[in-house]
């Protein structure tokens, strides 16, 4: 019986692979090109799959949807964690999943949280039609902006009461990565520390919200959709692993010269999704 189930799983994955959005994926742990079937078999055994993106790139979201679809159709109990929605919007995500909101209504709700609805639309439609849980992970943007401007200590006791303690405790590699994301506008001294604290606050808060969901739903595999600067291993994944022993994988879309075989290692991501449209790092 186990052999029959395995054969069915492999056949299903092979059929899904035909329409894979990325040209192929590269396994940075094994340093070799891998098939969708092999990658999905690996992802099926973990608790959290982080898939990065450049927010306005439709091809990145097509690749995300393909992975979500492949996991779901392989029988994995998938949930989708979203940088695009604040935690306070959870009730509206639940109503969308339950089919209680028309698309025009939900699009207005989405616009209060994020932008670029057209490139995210197919993911949200698939989640609704497949009854896949959607989980809002983000925090109010004004908190992040205040910390970036004036540091974590500038927050009032009321503002920080539900936030994880945040300070710029990061590796040199993380600092280098953040400097690259500034794209020619380097920060020094206090300005850099504030920027760093804001990024860590963002990552750590989403990790806390993700952990809360995992504790309530330990049977589920959460696919987290977030910008490359949050999805890479030293972003949300590191903050989550500081809180507990979770099995995770990270997938990042290739960005030549910034995220590719020559510049990226297994210390940053487990898989590169190669062949997706190319754009600057977001």
C-alpha positions as CSV (number, residue, x, y, z in Angstrom):
1,X,0.0,0.0,0.0
2,X,2.8,2.4,0.9
3,X,4.5,1.7,-2.5
4,X,1.2,2.4,-4.4
5,X,0.8,5.7,-2.5
6,X,4.4,6.7,-3.4
7,X,3.8,5.9,-7.1
8,X,0.6,8.0,-7.1
9,X,2.5,10.9,-5.5
10,X,5.3,10.7,-8.0
11,X,2.9,10.5,-10.9
12,X,0.9,13.5,-9.6
13,X,4.1,15.5,-9.2
14,X,5.3,14.6,-12.7
15,X,2.0,15.9,-14.2
16,X,2.3,19.1,-12.2
17,X,5.8,19.7,-13.3
18,X,4.8,20.1,-16.9
19,X,3.6,23.6,-16.2
20,X,6.2,24.7,-13.7
21,X,6.5,28.6,-13.8
22,X,10.3,28.7,-13.4
23,X,12.5,27.2,-16.1
24,X,14.1,25.0,-13.4
25,X,15.4,25.1,-9.8
26,X,18.9,24.7,-8.5
27,X,19.5,22.9,-5.2
28,X,22.2,24.8,-3.4
29,X,22.7,22.1,-0.8
30,X,23.5,19.5,-3.4
31,X,24.9,22.0,-6.0
32,X,22.8,20.6,-8.8
33,X,19.8,21.3,-10.9
34,X,16.7,19.5,-9.5
35,X,13.3,18.6,-10.8
36,X,10.0,19.9,-9.5
37,X,9.2,16.4,-8.3
38,X,12.4,16.1,-6.3
39,X,12.0,19.6,-4.8
40,X,8.3,19.1,-3.8
41,X,9.1,15.7,-2.2
42,X,11.7,17.6,-0.1
43,X,9.3,20.5,0.8
44,X,6.6,18.0,1.7
45,X,8.5,17.0,4.8
46,X,9.0,20.4,6.4
47,X,6.9,22.8,8.5
48,X,7.6,26.0,6.7
49,X,8.5,26.8,3.1
50,X,9.6,30.4,2.5
51,X,9.3,31.6,-1.1
52,X,10.8,35.0,-1.9
53,X,9.7,37.6,-4.4
54,X,10.1,41.0,-5.9
55,X,6.7,42.3,-5.2
56,X,5.7,43.6,-8.6
57,X,7.1,40.7,-10.6
58,X,4.2,38.5,-12.0
59,X,6.6,35.7,-12.8
60,X,7.7,35.4,-9.2
61,X,4.1,35.0,-8.1
62,X,3.5,32.5,-10.8
63,X,6.3,30.4,-9.5
64,X,5.0,30.7,-5.9
65,X,1.6,29.6,-7.1
66,X,3.1,26.6,-8.9
67,X,4.8,25.4,-5.7
68,X,1.6,25.9,-3.6
69,X,-0.4,24.0,-6.2
70,X,2.0,21.2,-6.4
71,X,2.1,20.8,-2.6
72,X,-1.7,21.0,-2.3
73,X,-2.3,18.5,-5.2
74,X,0.3,16.1,-3.6
75,X,-1.9,16.0,-0.5
76,X,0.2,18.2,1.7
77,X,-2.0,20.2,4.2
78,X,-0.9,23.7,3.0
79,X,-1.5,27.1,4.6
80,X,-0.2,30.4,3.1
81,X,1.5,32.9,5.3
82,X,1.5,36.5,3.9
83,X,3.7,39.5,4.4
84,X,1.0,41.2,2.3
85,X,-1.6,41.2,5.1
86,X,-1.3,42.5,8.7
87,X,-2.4,40.2,11.5
88,X,-5.3,42.5,12.2
89,X,-6.8,41.5,8.8
90,X,-7.1,37.8,9.7
91,X,-10.9,37.8,9.9
92,X,-11.2,39.2,6.4
93,X,-8.8,36.6,5.1
94,X,-11.0,33.9,6.7
95,X,-14.1,35.4,5.1
96,X,-12.4,35.3,1.7
97,X,-11.3,31.7,2.1
98,X,-14.9,30.8,3.1
99,X,-16.3,32.4,-0.1
100,X,-18.2,35.1,1.9
101,X,-16.6,38.0,0.0
102,X,-16.9,39.0,-3.7
103,X,-13.7,39.7,-5.5
104,X,-14.4,43.5,-5.7
105,X,-14.9,43.6,-2.0
106,X,-11.8,41.7,-1.2
107,X,-9.7,43.7,-3.6
108,X,-10.6,46.9,-1.6
109,X,-9.6,45.1,1.6
110,X,-6.3,44.0,-0.1
111,X,-5.6,47.6,-1.1
112,X,-5.7,48.7,2.5
113,X,-2.9,46.2,3.3
114,X,-0.8,46.0,0.1
115,X,-0.4,46.9,-3.6
116,X,-0.1,45.1,-6.9
117,X,-3.4,43.1,-6.7
118,X,-3.2,41.9,-10.4
119,X,0.0,40.0,-9.8
120,X,-1.3,38.4,-6.6
121,X,-4.8,37.7,-7.8
122,X,-4.3,34.1,-9.0
123,X,-2.8,33.1,-5.7
124,X,-5.7,34.4,-3.7
125,X,-8.3,32.9,-6.2
126,X,-6.6,29.5,-5.9
127,X,-6.5,29.7,-2.1
128,X,-10.2,30.5,-2.0
129,X,-11.2,27.9,-4.5
130,X,-9.1,25.2,-2.8
131,X,-10.1,26.3,0.7
132,X,-6.4,26.8,1.7
133,X,-6.0,28.8,4.9
134,X,-4.5,32.3,4.5
135,X,-2.5,33.8,7.4
136,X,-1.7,37.5,7.9
137,X,1.8,37.8,9.3
138,X,2.6,41.5,9.1
139,X,2.5,44.4,11.6
140,X,1.5,48.1,11.1
141,X,3.9,49.7,8.8
142,X,4.0,52.9,10.8
143,X,5.8,51.0,13.6
144,X,8.5,49.8,11.2
145,X,8.9,53.3,9.8
146,X,9.3,54.9,13.2
147,X,12.0,52.4,14.2
148,X,13.8,52.9,10.9
149,X,13.8,56.7,11.6
150,X,14.5,56.8,15.3
151,X,15.3,53.3,16.6
152,X,13.4,50.7,18.7
153,X,13.8,52.8,21.9
154,X,11.7,55.5,20.4
155,X,8.6,53.3,20.6
156,X,6.3,54.0,23.6
157,X,5.6,51.2,26.2
158,X,2.1,51.0,24.6
159,X,3.5,50.6,21.1
160,X,6.0,47.9,22.1
161,X,3.9,45.9,24.5
162,X,3.0,43.2,21.9
163,X,6.3,43.4,19.9
164,X,9.4,41.2,20.3
165,X,12.4,42.9,21.9
166,X,14.5,44.1,18.9
167,X,18.1,45.0,18.5
168,X,20.7,44.8,15.7
169,X,22.1,41.4,16.7
170,X,23.1,40.1,13.2
171,X,26.0,38.5,11.4
172,X,28.5,40.4,9.1
173,X,26.8,38.5,6.2
174,X,23.5,39.9,7.2
175,X,24.9,43.5,7.4
176,X,26.4,43.0,3.9
177,X,23.1,41.8,2.5
178,X,21.2,44.8,4.0
179,X,23.8,47.1,2.5
180,X,23.2,45.6,-0.9
181,X,19.4,46.2,-0.5
182,X,20.0,49.9,-0.1
183,X,21.1,50.0,-3.7
184,X,23.7,52.7,-3.7
185,X,22.5,54.6,-0.6
186,X,24.7,53.2,2.2
187,X,23.9,54.1,5.8
188,X,26.4,54.5,8.6
189,X,26.4,54.7,12.4
190,X,23.1,55.3,14.1
191,X,21.2,55.5,10.7
192,X,22.3,52.0,9.9
193,X,21.5,50.7,13.4
194,X,18.0,52.1,13.1
195,X,17.5,50.6,9.7
196,X,18.8,47.2,11.0
197,X,16.5,47.4,14.0
198,X,13.5,48.1,11.8
199,X,14.3,45.1,9.5
200,X,14.8,42.8,12.5
201,X,11.5,44.1,14.1
202,X,9.7,43.3,10.8
203,X,11.3,39.8,10.6
204,X,10.9,38.9,14.3
205,X,7.3,40.1,14.4
206,X,6.3,38.0,11.4
207,X,8.2,35.0,13.0
208,X,6.2,35.4,16.2
209,X,2.9,35.5,14.3
210,X,4.0,32.5,12.2
211,X,5.0,30.5,15.3
212,X,1.6,31.3,16.9
213,X,-0.1,29.8,13.9
214,X,2.2,26.7,13.8
215,X,1.5,26.0,17.5
216,X,-2.2,26.1,16.9
217,X,-2.0,24.1,13.6
218,X,1.0,21.8,14.0
219,X,-0.3,19.5,11.3
220,X,0.0,22.1,8.5
221,X,2.9,23.1,6.2
222,X,2.9,26.9,5.9
223,X,4.2,28.4,2.6
224,X,5.3,32.0,3.5
225,X,5.3,34.5,0.7
226,X,7.6,37.5,1.4
227,X,10.1,39.8,-0.2
228,X,13.5,38.4,-0.8
229,X,14.9,40.5,2.1
230,X,12.5,38.8,4.5
231,X,12.4,35.3,3.0
232,X,16.1,34.6,2.8
233,X,17.5,32.4,5.6
234,X,18.8,35.3,7.8
235,X,15.4,37.0,7.7
236,X,12.2,35.6,9.0
237,X,13.6,32.0,9.0
238,X,16.4,32.9,11.4
239,X,14.1,34.7,13.7
240,X,11.7,31.7,13.7
241,X,14.6,29.2,14.4
242,X,15.7,31.4,17.3
243,X,12.3,30.6,18.8
244,X,12.2,26.9,18.2
245,X,13.4,23.9,16.3
246,X,11.3,24.1,13.1
247,X,12.0,22.3,9.8
248,X,12.2,24.9,7.0
249,X,13.2,25.4,3.4
250,X,13.9,28.6,1.5
251,X,13.3,29.3,-2.2
252,X,14.4,32.5,-3.8
253,X,13.9,33.6,-7.4
254,X,17.1,34.2,-9.4
255,X,18.2,37.9,-9.7
256,X,21.4,37.8,-11.8
257,X,24.3,39.5,-10.1
258,X,22.5,39.6,-6.8
259,X,20.8,36.2,-6.2
260,X,22.3,33.6,-8.5
261,X,24.7,30.7,-8.5
262,X,27.8,32.9,-8.4
263,X,26.6,35.2,-5.5
264,X,24.4,32.9,-3.4
265,X,25.1,29.9,-1.2
266,X,23.1,27.4,0.9
267,X,23.7,29.8,3.8
268,X,21.1,32.1,2.2
269,X,18.7,29.8,0.4
270,X,18.1,26.1,-0.2
271,X,16.8,26.5,-3.8
272,X,17.2,29.1,-6.6
273,X,14.2,29.4,-8.9
274,X,16.0,30.0,-12.2
275,X,14.5,31.4,-15.4
276,X,11.9,33.7,-13.8
277,X,11.9,37.3,-15.1
278,X,14.8,39.3,-13.9
279,X,14.5,42.6,-11.9
280,X,16.4,44.5,-9.2
281,X,16.3,43.1,-5.6
282,X,13.4,44.4,-3.6
